[in-house]
Amino acid sequence: MSETFAGPDGKLRCRWAGSAPEFLDYHDTEWGFPVNDDRRLFEKLCLESFQSGLSWRTILAKRENFRAAFAGFDFDQVARFTDADVEHLLKDEGIVRHRGKIEAVINNAQRAQEMIAGEGTLAAFFWGYEPDASKLGKPQTASTSDTSIALSKDLKKRGWKFVGPTTVYAFMQAMGLINDHVESCVIRVGVERAIEKFRRPERK
């Protein structure tokens, strides 16, 4: 099976981007481009946690609902959510109503606050785990890595929840720590250039 498909413009893209209507724009404008915004990083890790056991299409289709439910993933606000908020969210048909995952978002918001106090920014912490690109395998041939395992362990040690190695690896792919667009994908070069120009945030 080919690892690419021809998009509406006739140019080749990662095959998964053609498997659902919602995927093409996400693939072309978001997936793999480097991110240093703490809110976006927190949001993506939360959404990847919700995806566990589900499809990304399900989560992407509900993304705006998730944003509305979790205060735009402003972790300072989410950190103050109460048991009453949890019960309210469990009745929200626009999101994935999984108590453990909902409670994990609130917990992780509190852990994010602690991390910022120690590291300066979430971005500084996460980008400290950027792997050596020259040592990565062929794109889209792995679902985890030594780096994602190490990052997962570090997050769990700090009290974060629903952050297993596979979830963390998907987060790293999406946020630009790994350029996992296949070699012949038209978007890969643009992502490479964005990563080259990206200014890595520094820890405290």
Secondary structure, DSSP 8 states (H G I E B T S, - for coil): --SEEE-TTS-EEEGGGGSSTTHHHHHHHTTTS----HHHHHHHHHHHHHHTTS-HHHHHHTHHHHHHHTGGG-HHHHTT--HHHHHHHTT-TTS---HHHHHHHHHHHHHHHHHHHHHS-HHHHHHTT---GGG--STTS-S--HHHHHHHHHHHHTT--S--HHHHHHHHHHTTSS--S-TT-TTHHHHHHHHHH-------
